[in-house]
Amino acid sequence: GWTDSVTQKEWALVGLTDGTSFVDISDPINPKYVGKLPTETYSSSWRDMKVYQDHVFVVADNVGSHGLQVFDLTKLRNLPDSVVTFQEDAHLSTFGSAHNIFINEETGYAYVVGADQPCEGYLIVDISNPANPQYETCYADYNTGNDGGYTHDVQCVVYNGPDTEHVGKEICLGCNEDALSIVDVTNKNNIA
């Protein structure tokens, strides 16, 4: 979901087989469907989305060259009474299909996991400028995962724990089907 900081309206962002729908739920008794962002390719029952800086980032699995769709949610303000078919505001085609996406809001990076290329681990995308996502690198732990480093889910945090050696570093925990990989991704050019 998303809450508009200007209008205070609450929105449900709903993954569909053929796109992403936007539902005004500011009156929860009377939700209002206002429109849809169509899929980049074709229908799939696997679609994931996350919100960062008033933008939604959408991936889909088993859909060919879908890539990463970016939509500016502020476009949901001042809509006509009719249902709207929206266009994406940005698109990243470094990969095609992906299982899901995680966003570390603290660092401004998105992690696209279970992608079909350039590796099956996770793609690291700089989204500090949401309207212009930039692919940086891909990491896969080839000692894990049934399919050569495949990552199914990831969680990344800026470490703030008792081990002073790692305080302030961005650490990703990748669920790789048969193992958990723990990786320091602070330096995107030298992942350790």
C-alpha positions in Angstrom: 0.0 0.0 0.0 0.8 3.7 -0.1 -0.4 6.7 1.9 -0.2 10.0 0.0 1.6 12.5 2.2 -0.2 15.4 0.6 -3.8 14.2 0.4 -3.5 11.6 3.2 -5.4 9.2 1.0 -4.6 5.5 1.5 -4.1 3.3 -1.5 -4.0 -0.5 -2.0 -1.6 -1.5 -4.8 -2.9 -4.9 -6.0 -0.9 -7.3 -8.2 -3.1 -8.8 -10.9 -2.2 -11.5 -13.5 -2.1 -8.8 -16.2 -0.8 -5.7 -14.3 -1.0 -3.6 -11.1 -4.2 -2.0 -10.0 -4.7 1.0 -7.8 -7.6 1.1 -5.3 -8.5 4.2 -3.2 -9.2 2.8 0.3 -9.4 6.1 2.2 -13.0 5.1 2.7 -12.5 1.4 3.6 -16.3 0.7 3.4 -16.4 1.9 -0.2 -13.0 1.2 -1.9 -12.7 2.7 -5.3 -10.8 1.1 -8.2 -9.3 4.0 -10.2 -7.0 2.3 -12.7 -4.3 -0.1 -13.8 -0.7 -0.2 -14.9 -0.7 -3.0 -17.5 2.0 -5.7 -17.4 5.0 -5.1 -19.5 4.6 -8.5 -21.3 1.9 -11.1 -20.6 -0.1 -12.6 -17.8 1.5 -14.3 -14.8 0.2 -15.2 -11.3 3.5 -14.0 -9.8 3.9 -10.3 -9.4 5.6 -8.4 -6.7 5.9 -4.7 -5.9 7.4 -2.4 -3.3 7.1 1.4 -2.7 9.9 3.9 -2.3 9.8 7.7 -2.4 6.2 7.8 -3.8 7.0 5.3 -6.6 6.0 1.7 -7.0 8.6 -0.8 -8.4 7.0 -3.9 -10.0 8.5 -7.2 -11.1 6.9 -10.4 -12.4 7.9 -14.0 -12.7 7.6 -16.3 -15.7 6.8 -13.4 -18.0 9.7 -13.1 -20.5 11.2 -9.6 -20.8 9.1 -7.9 -18.2 12.0 -6.2 -16.3 11.4 -3.5 -13.7 8.4 -1.2 -14.1 8.4 2.1 -12.1 5.3 4.2 -11.6 5.0 7.6 -9.9 2.2 7.2 -7.4 1.6 11.0 -7.2 -0.2 10.5 -10.5 -3.1 9.1 -8.5 -4.0 12.6 -7.4 -6.7 14.5 -9.2 -7.9 11.7 -11.4 -11.0 11.8 -13.7 -14.1 9.9 -12.7 -13.4 7.2 -15.3 -11.0 4.3 -14.8 -7.5 5.1 -16.1 -5.0 2.9 -17.9 -1.6 4.2 -16.7 1.8 4.1 -18.4 5.0 3.4 -16.5 7.3 6.3 -15.8 10.5 4.3 -16.1 11.6 0.8 -17.1 14.7 -1.2 -16.5 15.3 -4.1 -18.9 18.6 -5.5 -17.5 16.6 -8.7 -16.7 13.3 -10.2 -17.8 11.5 -12.2 -15.2 12.1 -12.0 -11.5 10.6 -13.7 -8.4 10.4 -10.6 -6.2 11.9 -7.3 -5.2 13.2 -6.0 -1.9 14.0 -2.3 -1.2 16.3 -1.0 1.5 14.8 2.4 2.1 17.8 3.3 4.3 20.3 3.1 1.4 18.1 3.7 -1.7 18.9 0.3 -3.3 16.5 -2.3 -4.7 17.4 -6.0 -4.8 15.7 -7.9 -7.5 15.8 -11.6 -6.7 15.2 -14.8 -8.7 15.9 -13.0 -11.9 16.5 -14.8 -15.2 19.7 -12.8 -16.0 22.4 -11.6 -15.7 22.7 -13.9 -12.7 20.2 -15.9 -10.6 21.2 -14.3 -7.3 20.1 -10.8 -6.8 20.5 -7.7 -9.0 21.4 -4.5 -7.2 19.7 -1.4 -8.5 20.3 2.2 -7.4 16.9 3.8 -7.0 18.0 6.9 -5.2 16.4 8.7 -8.2 13.3 6.6 -8.6 12.4 7.8 -12.1 15.8 6.7 -13.3 16.7 3.3 -11.8 20.3 2.2 -12.5 21.5 -1.4 -12.5 24.8 -1.6 -10.6 25.7 -5.3 -10.3 24.5 -8.8 -9.7 25.6 -11.1 -6.9 25.1 -14.9 -6.7 26.6 -17.3 -4.1 27.4 -20.2 -6.5 28.1 -22.5 -3.5 24.4 -22.4 -2.7 21.1 -22.7 -4.4 19.9 -25.6 -6.5 20.2 -23.7 -9.7 23.6 -22.1 -9.4 23.3 -19.5 -6.8 19.6 -18.9 -7.2 18.2 -16.5 -4.5 14.5 -16.9 -3.7 14.2 -14.0 -1.1 16.6 -11.4 0.3 16.6 -9.1 3.3 19.1 -6.3 3.5 19.8 -4.1 6.5 22.3 -1.5 7.7 23.9 -3.4 10.6 23.6 -1.8 14.0 24.4 -4.6 16.3 27.0 -5.6 18.9 29.8 -6.6 16.4 31.6 -3.3 15.9 33.5 -4.6 12.9 30.2 -4.5 10.9 28.4 -1.5 12.3 27.2 0.8 9.5 27.7 -1.8 6.8 24.8 -2.9 4.5 24.4 -6.7 4.9 22.1 -8.9 2.8 20.8 -12.3 3.9 19.9 -14.3 0.9 17.6 -17.3 1.1 19.1 -19.6 -1.6 16.8 -22.7 -1.4 19.4 -24.9 0.4 21.4 -22.3 2.4 21.4 -18.8 3.8 24.1 -16.5 2.4 25.2 -13.5 4.4 27.0 -10.9 2.3 28.4 -7.4 2.8 27.1 -5.3 -0.1 28.3 -1.9 1.3 30.7 -1.5 -1.6 28.7 -2.6 -4.7 31.9 -2.9 -6.7 33.5 -5.3 -4.1 30.8 -7.5 -2.6 32.3 -9.7 0.2 
